[in-house]
Amino acid sequence: MTTTIRRKNRNCYSQTADEQGAAPDRLQLRSLRSFLASVSTLPAAGELGRSAGARSFAETVILKDMPYINVKLENGKEWGVTHCELILPATSLEGMSAEEIGAAVTALQPYVTKFQSYLSGTWHSEYFNSLEDFERAVAEQERDEQQKRQPAQPFRRTGVVYLISGGGYHKIGLTTNLPVRHKQIGAKLPFKSEVVHAITTSDIFGVERYWHNRFAHKRAEGEWFNLSPEEVADFCAHEQMEIAT
């Protein structure tokens, strides 16, 4: 036997007491106060307990294949919170006053909306053994959402940004192995080249972009620039360089 409290709107609940094999006895209630006043009109709690006592809360038919939060009350009995309702097994009402039931309903009602919001952001249904487990899952979900909203960090790589001269021009490029890179460049050039300077950095992409932009007005073609002696000296003045993000 299970009693289900379904929130219809701000001041309206419906209560259903369904016994296996029996037609539901549905009572529309105009307010939570009406529900508490009607608790005494339900079948005897002890009688309900004998009919449902053989099944554990987790085995209740109404919660089969349904995501829910298992909540243990101070009296040791268990209620359930789903994305649309509170589940009150009739055995849990035995020995509880209307005030105690009202306090429990009031405390748990916000979790219905919170659970609905949580499920809307996850691809699978879940069962939680306690409100604490649910709160941890909500915190993890909020953290994941916050990380998704943060801008992606730019890719960084350690190496050098070099200045190579040849044919009256200067090439500004990047590499993680300058001797090998210089050899590759020299093999393609019709003139002799030499390494003028190299700047060490943990962000070769950012530093190369900085110098390309700085000397954009002196670009001859691609990574080759027509630099003045002063501009070459400016580049060579940096042994190490980082770009603030």
Secondary structure by P-SEA (a helix, b strand, c coil): cbbbbbbccccbbbbbbbccccccbbbbbccaaaaaaaccccccaaaaaaaccccccccccccccbbbbbbbccccbbbbbcccbbbbcccccccccaaaaaaaaaaaaaaaaaaaaaaaacccccccccaaaaaaaaaaaaaaaaaaacccccccccccccccccccbbbbbccccaaaaaaaaaaaccbbbbbcbbbbcccaaaaaaaaaaaacccccccccccccaaaaaaaacccbbbbcc
